[in-house]
């Protein structure tokens, strides 16, 4: 682990990867720099328990709505104006998302970082 920990990119650099897979497609040697960056994020989280604020907000949104990003604020008003029903989060879908996050350890890690367990 000592050798690996010396080559982990800086916190900001490891989160700058957008996971677009361009590096994977273009590498003539078949090296996946994207996998390296994702592993670096995981190692940084394990060592320091840090997640950028925008990613933290995304995880919170996934846990509460099932969507990575909350719909724009004016979406409900626009739907109401057009006579369309609200788009509520599906309870069964949210349960599946929570279960998957729990199984992968993501939810436990995120909760412990926030300072405690939150009930589902």
GURO-25972 format. One line per field, with one value per atom (N, C-alpha, C): residue number from 1; chain; atom name; y, x, z. Coordinates in steps of 0.2 Angstrom, whole numbers, plus 2048, in hexadecimal, padded with zeros to 3 digits. Each point is the difference from the previous one (the first is absolute). Layout:
N
pos [NUM ...]
unit [A ...]
site [CA ...]
north [Y ...]
east [X ...]
up [Z ...]
//
This chain:
120
pos [1 1 1 2 2 2 3 3 3 4 4 4 5 5 5 6 6 6 7 7 7 8 8 8 9 9 9 10 10 10 11 11 11 12 12 12 13 13 13 14 14 14 15 15 15 16 16 16 17 17 17 18 18 18 19 19 19 20 20 20 21 21 21 22 22 22 23 23 23 24 24 24 25 25 25 26 26 26 27 27 27 28 28 28 29 29 29 30 30 30 31 31 31 32 32 32 33 33 33 34 34 34 35 35 35 36 36 36 37 37 37 38 38 38 39 39 39 40 40 40 41 41 41 42 42 42 43 43 43 44 44 44 45 45 45 46 46 46 47 47 47 48 48 48 49 49 49 50 50 50 51 51 51 52 52 52 53 53 53 54 54 54 55 55 55 56 56 56 57 57 57 58 58 58 59 59 59 60 60 60 61 61 61 62 62 62 63 63 63 64 64 64 65 65 65 66 66 66 67 67 67 68 68 68 69 69 69 70 70 70 71 71 71 72 72 72 73 73 73 74 74 74 75 75 75 76 76 76 77 77 77 78 78 78 79 79 79 80 80 80 81 81 81 82 82 82 83 83 83 84 84 84 85 85 85 86 86 86 87 87 87 88 88 88 89 89 89 90 90 90 91 91 91 92 92 92 93 93 93 94 94 94 95 95 95 96 96 96 97 97 97 98 98 98 99 99 99 100 100 100 101 101 101 102 102 102 103 103 103 104 104 104 105 105 105 106 106 106 107 107 107 108 108 108 109 109 109 110 110 110 111 111 111 112 112 112 113 113 113 114 114 114 115 115 115 116 116 116 117 117 117 118 118 118 119 119 119 120 120 120]
unit [A A A A A A A A A A A A A A A A A A A A A A A A A A A A A A A A A A A A A A A A A A A A A A A A A A A A A A A A A A A A A A A A A A A A A A A A A A A A A A A A A A A A A A A A A A A A A A A A A A A A A A A A A A A A A A A A A A A A A A A A A A A A A A A A A A A A A A A A A A A A A A A A A A A A A A A A A A A A A A A A A A A A A A A A A A A A A A A A A A A A A A A A A A A A A A A A A A A A A A A A A A A A A A A A A A A A A A A A A A A A A A A A A A A A A A A A A A A A A A A A A A A A A A A A A A A A A A A A A A A A A A A A A A A A A A A A A A A A A A A A A A A A A A A A A A A A A A A A A A A A A A A A A A A A A A A A A A A A A A A A A A A A A A A A A A A A A A A A A A A A A A A A A A A A A A A A A A A A A A A A]
site [N CA C N CA C N CA C N CA C N CA C N CA C N CA C N CA C N CA C N CA C N CA C N CA C N CA C N CA C N CA C N CA C N CA C N CA C N CA C N CA C N CA C N CA C N CA C N CA C N CA C N CA C N CA C N CA C N CA C N CA C N CA C N CA C N CA C N CA C N CA C N CA C N CA C N CA C N CA C N CA C N CA C N CA C N CA C N CA C N CA C N CA C N CA C N CA C N CA C N CA C N CA C N CA C N CA C N CA C N CA C N CA C N CA C N CA C N CA C N CA C N CA C N CA C N CA C N CA C N CA C N CA C N CA C N CA C N CA C N CA C N CA C N CA C N CA C N CA C N CA C N CA C N CA C N CA C N CA C N CA C N CA C N CA C N CA C N CA C N CA C N CA C N CA C N CA C N CA C N CA C N CA C N CA C N CA C N CA C N CA C N CA C N CA C N CA C N CA C N CA C N CA C N CA C N CA C N CA C N CA C N CA C N CA C N CA C N CA C N CA C N CA C N CA C N CA C N CA C N CA C N CA C N CA C N CA C N CA C N CA C]
north [7FA 806 806 800 806 802 7FC 802 803 7FD 803 807 800 807 805 7FF 805 803 7FC 802 802 800 803 807 802 807 804 807 804 800 802 7FF 803 807 803 7FD 7FD 7FD 7F9 7FC 7FA 801 806 801 804 802 804 7FB 7FA 7FB 7FF 801 800 7F9 7FB 7FA 7FF 804 801 7FA 7FC 7FB 801 807 802 7FD 800 7FD 7F9 7FC 7F9 7FF 803 7FF 802 805 803 7FD 7FC 7FE 7FA 801 7FA 7FA 800 7FB 7FC 803 7FD 801 805 802 805 7FE 804 805 806 805 802 7FF 801 7FB 7FA 7FB 802 803 802 806 805 806 7FE 7FB 7FD 7FD 7FC 7FD 805 805 805 804 801 803 7FC 7F9 7FB 800 800 800 807 805 807 800 7FD 800 7FC 7FA 7FB 804 803 803 806 805 806 801 7FC 801 806 802 806 7FF 804 800 807 802 807 802 806 802 7FF 801 7FE 7F9 7FC 7F8 7FE 804 7FE 802 806 802 7FB 7FD 7FC 7F9 7FE 7FA 801 806 801 800 803 801 7F9 7FB 7F9 7FD 801 7FD 802 806 803 800 800 801 7FA 7FD 7FB 803 807 803 803 800 803 807 804 807 802 804 802 804 7FE 804 807 804 808 802 805 803 801 803 802 7FA 7FA 7FB 7FE 800 7FF 805 806 806 7FF 7FF 7FF 7FA 7FA 7FB 802 803 802 805 805 804 7FC 7FB 7FC 7FB 800 7FB 7F9 7FF 7FA 7FE 7FA 7FE 800 801 800 7F9 800 7FA 7FE 7FC 7FE 7FA 800 7FA 7FA 7FB 7F9 7FD 7FE 7FD 7FA 7FB 7FA 801 805 801 803 805 802 7FB 7FB 7FB 7FB 7FF 7FC 804 807 804 800 800 800 7F9 7FB 7F9 7FF 802 800 804 806 804 7FC 7FD 7FD 7FA 7FC 7FA 802 805 802 803 802 803 808 802 808 803 7FE 803 800 7FB 7FF 805 800 805 807 802 806 803 7FB 802 801 7FB 801 807 802 806 806 7FF 806 800 7FB 800 7FC 7FB 7FC 7FD 7FB 7FC 804 800 803 7FA 800 7FB 801 7FA 800 802]
east [804 7FC 804 806 805 801 802 801 7FA 7FA 7FA 7FF 800 7FE 805 806 804 7FE 7FC 7FF 7F8 7FD 7F9 800 7FC 800 7FD 801 7FD 7F8 7FD 7F9 7FD 801 7FD 801 806 801 7FC 800 7FC 7F9 7FD 7F9 7FF 805 7FF 7FE 801 7FF 7F8 7FE 7F8 7FE 804 7FE 7FD 803 7FD 803 805 803 804 801 805 807 802 807 800 7FB 800 800 7FC 7FF 807 803 806 807 800 806 803 805 803 802 801 802 7FA 7FA 7FB 7FF 804 800 7FA 7FC 7FA 802 802 801 7FA 7FA 7FA 800 801 800 805 806 805 7FD 7FD 7FD 7FA 7FC 7FB 803 805 803 803 803 803 7FB 7FA 7FB 7FE 800 7FE 805 807 805 800 7FF 800 7FA 7FA 7FB 801 803 802 805 805 805 7FE 7FC 7FE 7F9 7FC 7F8 7FE 803 7FE 7FC 7FB 7FC 7FF 801 7FF 7F8 7FF 7F9 7FB 802 7FB 7FE 805 7FF 7FC 801 7FC 7F9 7FE 7FA 7FC 804 7FE 7FE 804 7FE 7F9 800 7FA 7FA 801 7FA 7FE 805 7FE 7FD 802 7FD 7F8 7FF 7F9 7FC 802 7FC 801 806 802 803 801 803 807 805 806 800 7FC 7FF 7F8 7FF 7F9 7FD 7FA 7FD 801 800 800 7FA 801 7FB 7FA 800 7FA 7FC 803 7FD 7F9 7FF 7F9 7FB 803 7FB 7FE 805 7FF 7FB 801 7FC 7F9 7FF 7F9 7FD 804 7FD 7FE 803 7FE 7FB 7FE 7FB 802 807 803 801 7FF 801 807 801 807 803 807 804 803 7FC 803 805 804 805 7FC 802 7FC 803 7FC 803 804 7FD 804 806 801 806 805 7FE 804 803 7FB 802 806 7FF 805 807 7FF 806 804 7FC 803 803 7FD 802 807 800 806 806 7FE 806 802 7FB 802 804 7FF 803 807 801 807 804 7FD 804 800 7FD 800 7FC 7FA 7FC 803 803 803 806 804 806 7FD 7FB 7FE 7FD 7FC 7FD 805 805 805 804 801 803 7FC 7FA 7FB 800 802 800 7FA 7FE 7FA 7FC 7FC 7FC 7F9 7FD 7FA 7FB 7FA 7FB 7FE 7FE 7FE 7F9]
up [800 800 800 803 800 7F9 7FB 7FA 7FC 801 7FD 803 807 803 7FE 7FD 7FE 7F9 7FC 7F9 800 805 800 7FE 7FB 7FF 805 800 805 800 805 801 7FA 7FF 7FA 7FA 7FE 7FA 7FF 806 7FF 7FF 802 7FF 7F9 7FD 7F9 7FB 800 7FB 7FF 7FA 7FF 7FE 800 7FE 7F9 7FC 7F9 7FC 802 7FD 7FA 7FE 7FB 801 806 801 7FE 802 7FF 7F9 7FC 7F9 7FC 802 7FD 802 805 802 7FC 7FD 7FB 804 806 804 804 7FF 804 807 802 807 802 805 802 805 7FE 805 804 7FD 804 806 7FF 806 805 7FE 805 804 7FC 804 805 7FE 804 806 7FF 806 804 7FD 804 805 7FD 804 806 7FF 805 805 7FE 805 804 7FD 803 805 7FE 805 806 7FF 805 805 7FD 804 804 7FD 802 801 7FD 801 7FD 7FA 7FD 7FA 7FF 7F9 7FF 7F9 7FF 801 802 802 7FA 7FA 7FA 800 801 800 806 806 806 7FF 7FC 7FF 7FB 7FB 7FB 804 805 804 804 803 804 7FB 7FA 7FB 7FE 7FF 7FE 805 807 805 801 7FF 801 7FA 7FA 7FA 7FB 801 7FB 7FA 800 7FA 802 7FC 802 801 7FC 801 801 805 801 7FA 7FE 7FA 802 7FA 801 804 804 805 7FC 7FA 7FD 7FC 801 7FC 803 806 803 7FE 800 7FE 7F9 7FC 7F8 7FF 804 7FF 802 805 803 7FB 7FD 7FB 7FA 7FE 7FA 802 806 802 801 801 801 807 802 807 802 807 802 7FF 800 7FF 807 804 806 800 805 800 801 7FD 801 806 805 806 7FF 7FB 7FF 7FD 7FB 7FD 805 804 805 805 802 804 7FD 7F9 7FC 800 7FF 800 807 805 807 801 7FE 801 7FC 7FA 7FC 803 803 803 806 804 806 7FE 7FB 7FE 7FE 7FD 7FD 806 805 806 7FF 7FB 7FE 806 801 805 807 802 807 800 7FB 800 800 7FC 800 806 803 807 805 800 805 7FF 7FA 7FF 802 800 802 807 804 807 803 7FD 803 7FB 802 7FC 7FF 7FB 7FF 7FE 803 7FE 7F9 7FD 7F9 800]
//
